[in-house]
């Protein structure tokens, strides 16, 4: 089940982030994630399995570029490779395509997960080596609107 995020899930989301550190996120990114979760009017969701939050992710419309960016998508480490990431991504993509049918969808991720997004037709636009941390490169990707 996918639900709309509210602040009662803050600690659960932080636990999910920490379960993915340092493999997928660098510890220095935690403050950025905390600031994001503390922001007002974010479009963010939680993925629940057996009454437990095991994933989270959202999106944001960018007026300047007329794109929608996927934001802070993650699944708790112990639930990787069980299709929960796919379920959460498809949910977000369907909402975006319904609400913003003519805009491109962008994201930034690392070399560790860019192949996952490639399966959904995201195209690589740019690689920034050591962007997040030493050995953790940034991959900018785009899914063009149809």
C-alpha positions as CSV (number, residue, x, y, z in Angstrom):
1,X,0.0,0.0,0.0
2,X,1.3,3.5,-0.9
3,X,0.2,6.4,1.3
4,X,0.8,10.1,1.3
5,X,3.7,11.1,3.6
6,X,3.0,12.9,6.9
7,X,5.4,14.0,9.6
8,X,4.5,11.0,11.8
9,X,6.7,8.9,9.3
10,X,9.7,11.2,9.7
11,X,11.7,8.8,11.9
12,X,10.8,5.8,9.7
13,X,12.0,7.6,6.6
14,X,15.2,8.5,8.4
15,X,15.7,4.8,9.3
16,X,15.3,3.8,5.7
17,X,17.8,6.4,4.6
18,X,20.3,5.1,7.2
19,X,19.8,1.6,6.1
20,X,21.0,2.7,2.7
21,X,24.1,4.6,4.0
22,X,26.9,4.4,2.9
23,X,26.2,2.1,0.0
24,X,23.6,4.3,-1.8
25,X,23.8,7.6,0.1
26,X,26.6,9.3,1.8
27,X,26.2,10.3,5.5
28,X,26.7,14.0,4.6
29,X,23.4,13.8,2.7
30,X,21.3,13.1,5.8
31,X,20.9,16.8,6.7
32,X,19.6,17.4,3.1
33,X,17.1,14.6,3.5
34,X,16.0,15.9,6.9
35,X,15.5,19.4,5.5
36,X,13.5,17.9,2.6
37,X,11.2,16.0,5.0
38,X,10.8,19.1,7.1
39,X,9.7,21.2,4.1
40,X,6.1,22.2,3.7
41,X,4.1,21.1,0.7
42,X,6.2,18.3,-0.5
43,X,4.8,15.5,-2.7
44,X,6.1,12.4,-0.9
45,X,4.8,8.9,-0.4
46,X,5.4,6.0,1.9
47,X,5.3,2.3,0.9
48,X,3.8,0.1,3.6
49,X,4.2,-3.6,3.9
50,X,2.6,-5.5,6.9
51,X,1.9,-2.1,8.6
52,X,5.5,-1.1,8.4
53,X,6.9,1.7,6.3
54,X,9.6,0.1,4.1
55,X,10.1,2.7,1.3
56,X,9.6,6.3,0.5
57,X,9.9,8.7,-2.5
58,X,8.3,11.7,-4.1
59,X,8.5,14.2,-6.8
60,X,8.6,18.0,-7.4
61,X,7.6,20.2,-10.3
62,X,10.2,22.7,-11.4
63,X,8.7,25.8,-12.9
64,X,12.0,27.1,-14.3
65,X,12.7,24.0,-16.4
66,X,9.1,22.8,-16.8
67,X,10.1,19.3,-15.6
68,X,9.2,17.1,-12.7
69,X,12.0,15.6,-10.7
70,X,11.9,12.4,-8.7
71,X,12.9,13.1,-5.1
72,X,14.6,10.9,-2.5
73,X,13.3,7.5,-3.6
74,X,14.5,4.6,-1.4
75,X,13.6,1.2,-0.1
76,X,14.8,-0.1,3.3
77,X,18.0,-2.2,2.6
78,X,16.5,-5.5,3.9
79,X,13.7,-5.2,1.2
80,X,15.9,-4.6,-1.8
81,X,15.5,-6.8,-4.9
82,X,11.9,-7.7,-4.0
83,X,10.2,-5.3,-6.5
84,X,9.2,-2.7,-3.9
85,X,11.3,-0.1,-5.6
86,X,9.6,-0.9,-8.9
87,X,6.2,-0.6,-7.3
88,X,7.0,2.8,-5.7
89,X,8.6,4.1,-9.0
90,X,5.6,3.1,-11.1
91,X,3.2,4.7,-8.7
92,X,5.1,8.0,-8.8
93,X,5.5,7.9,-12.6
94,X,1.7,7.2,-13.1
95,X,0.8,10.2,-10.8
96,X,3.3,12.5,-12.7
97,X,2.1,11.4,-16.1
98,X,-1.5,12.0,-15.0
99,X,-0.9,15.4,-13.5
100,X,1.9,16.6,-15.8
101,X,1.4,14.7,-19.1
102,X,3.6,16.9,-21.3
103,X,6.7,17.4,-19.1
104,X,9.9,15.4,-19.0
105,X,10.8,13.6,-15.7
106,X,14.3,14.0,-14.4
107,X,16.3,12.5,-11.5
108,X,19.7,12.3,-10.1
109,X,21.1,9.0,-8.8
110,X,24.4,7.2,-8.5
111,X,26.2,4.7,-10.5
112,X,24.8,2.1,-8.1
113,X,21.2,2.5,-9.2
114,X,21.2,4.2,-12.6
115,X,20.6,0.8,-14.4
116,X,17.3,0.4,-12.4
117,X,16.0,3.6,-14.0
118,X,17.3,2.7,-17.4
119,X,14.9,-0.2,-17.4
120,X,12.1,2.4,-17.3
121,X,13.5,4.3,-20.3
122,X,15.3,7.0,-18.4
123,X,18.3,8.2,-20.5
124,X,21.6,9.2,-19.0
125,X,22.4,12.9,-19.6
126,X,25.5,13.6,-17.5
127,X,27.9,11.9,-15.0
128,X,29.5,14.0,-12.3
129,X,32.3,11.9,-10.6
130,X,32.6,11.9,-6.8
131,X,29.6,14.3,-6.6
132,X,27.9,12.9,-3.5
133,X,31.1,11.6,-1.9
134,X,34.4,10.0,-3.0
135,X,33.4,7.0,-5.2
136,X,29.8,8.0,-5.3
137,X,29.1,9.6,-8.7
138,X,26.0,11.5,-9.7
139,X,24.1,10.4,-12.8
140,X,21.6,12.9,-14.2
141,X,18.8,11.1,-16.1
142,X,15.7,12.1,-18.0
143,X,12.5,10.4,-19.2
144,X,11.1,12.3,-22.1
145,X,7.4,12.9,-22.3
146,X,5.5,11.0,-25.0
